[in-house]
Amino acid sequence: MLGWIRSLVSAAASGFAPAAHPGTASATPSSSYALTPTGALNWIGAHPIPTGSVIDSVDAAKFLLRQLGITPFTSTIGACTDLTFPLAVGGAVHGPYTPGVGDLTIQFPPYVGPRVDLNAVRKGEVLYGFVPTGIIHESSNKSGMRVAWLNIDTLQGDVGVPMGGFTDTILDAVKKRAAEAKIPREVVNGIIDGMLKPVLNQIPQAGMRGGLVDTGSGTVLSAIYGTVQRSNATCLFVPSLGITTAK
């Protein structure tokens, strides 16, 4: 199955260059890495992501976001019920894009079928990431963080879009795209297990959040704020602010 998945994805990659994202070119896989089941892991090897159980500084948090192709926002601080004050940083990336892979467009059936966009982030969408420092043991409840956004070109926006676990956000989005395109489950599982999970499982999970928003194309003003539940405390984070241009 994995060999067939490799053929399927490689067929889509033939003569294809991944979409570039301003400010994240060094973090976006090149055509020599992207769109093969091993390509994402080769890219991770060339662009190491912190794999410890905890992000211990804002610099490490920004580094992690950049390596995932996400442009960092302003740093922020939280106030916790155990009287600690962790730092954090949010960020965003526009589509089409899938963190750790690049442009996840496949050809199905292989070589002869149409190109199918399975990207976690599609054109006109923005993926938000949030990385707090010092989170070792968190609650199973990953709700609490939210995104406020305003597209200043269309004057559309929202003030409370919920975020969830980062890895869950990526995998759920790809599964949704595949279901909409009626891609067989075994093909989807091969892509997820062979490409995405090996990459996403290498990043620290504690406290990291993700959120996918259909902002439409334009310049988007954003604020990421809310709470993260640790095992023994609740931390309230003031907004991390940034500007993204959605294509």
Secondary structure, 3 states (H helix, E strand, C coil): CHHHHHHHHHHHHCCCCCCCCCCCHHHCCCCCCCCCCCHHHHHHHHCCCCCCCCCCCHHHHHHHHHHCCCEEEEEEEEEECCCCCCEEEEEEEECCEECCCECCEEECCCCCCCEEECCCECCCEEEEEEEECCCCCECCCCCCEEEEEEECCCCEEEEEEECEEHHHHHHHHHHHHHHHCCCCHHHHHHHHHHHHHHHHCCCCCCCCEEEEEECCCEEEEEEEEEEEEECCCEEEEEEEEEEEEEC
